Amino acid sequence: MMTTENKFNLRVNTDIPQKITVKSADIGTIVGDLMQKLGAKQKLVLSGRFGISGQEPLTLEAIGKTLNITRERVRQIEADALNMLKKGEKSRETEELISAANDIVKEKGGIVAAKTFADEVFEKYFGRKAKNDKEKYLVEILFSVVGLKKIKGNKELEDAWTGKDFDIKKFRNIASGIEKIFDDSKKLFSEEDLLKKIDIVGQAASEAKIEPEQILNYLEISKKFGKNIFGQWGKAKWPLVRPRGVREKATLVLLNRQKPLHFREISQLIEKMGLSDKKVHPQTVHNELIRDKRFVLVGRGTYALREWGFEEGTVKDIIVSLIKAAGGFLAKDVIVKDVLKKRKVKKATIDVNLSDRKVFQKTKGGYQLK
């Protein structure tokens, strides 16, 4: 027997015990032993409901038709069978596997995504993921035995398993608080920055204490939020979280690179970063960006985001604007520095524009407008 790797960030002061990997029995043997005392009809109902007979889980109605009984009778048989399993004697392996499931639910803040729960239990107990759907269905019987509740996904949540004492009101309050952060800031956050922001606004205050790992778990389960390919969180409906068009994908590329890029390079990066599973044509990118006010053409075929401070117009237009804003005079080194913030050009290009004596007058230390 060997200690499993702690992949769930159990804290030193936690009251949740570390589990020991048990490999002496597989999940089929553990559940088979647990169900030994059930009657034939009870076994048939549980096998059908949890899909442990090599098929997908069946509805109450489907099982009722097979056994020629009503769906309500099937529900009663299922409830009675699970109640017997709850009260019946359990093997050491069963108790430890159930304990592992309970530990994960506690660590996650009372709720776990259904799509990952079985694999997390297998990782914690057996040191591996479930081999197939049948193994996942088998372990879900134990989830029901321990009193965990499976909730079907809706507009608010993904499919999930919850603990007996899960507080859905607290979950909703935390989700609403995080949503307000996004609504107020109108920007994406890395996990680290989002957790800091949540802590600052009081979402992790003593009256609603929740660990950072649990907050991230809530984000994963709530349908209000989403994470883009760069690991940045935002509202699920935001284009930069789930980008569809070329413009949103180009924006993500530029934000990731944090510098102006040529439209050909943008098209290549959209593909390389997995933002599109189709060929991205450079000319399509160019055509889309040049029509969108969020982007500024700062050089030959090179685009930047307007929010970075870049402006439209020729280099000469920008120099004129800068001198006017400065009150009519600017030192040359300031002109060069400020133009380069707004345009991706060579310094020689700035010199050429400043040499236009019809527009600029060179004075001691700088330039002014004629």
Secondary structure, 3 states (H helix, E strand, C coil): CCECCCCCCCCCCCCCCCCECCCCCCHHHHHHHHCCCCCHHHHHHHHHHHCCCCCCCCCHHHHHHHHCCCHHHHHHHHHHHHHHHHHCCCCHHHHHHHHHHHHHHHHCCCEEEHHHHHHHHHHHHCCCCCCCHHHHHHHHHHHHHCCCEEECCCCCECCEEECCCCCHHHHHHHHHHHHHHHHHHCCCECHHHHHHHHHHHCCCCHHHCCCHHHHHHHHHHECCEEECCCCCEEECCCCCCCCCCHHHHHHHHHHHHCCCEEHHHHHHHHHHCCCCCCCCCHHHHHHHHHCCCCEEEEECCEEEEHHHCCCCCCHHHHHHHHHHHCCCEEEHHHHHHHHHHHCCCCHHHHHHHHCCCCCEEEECCEEEEC
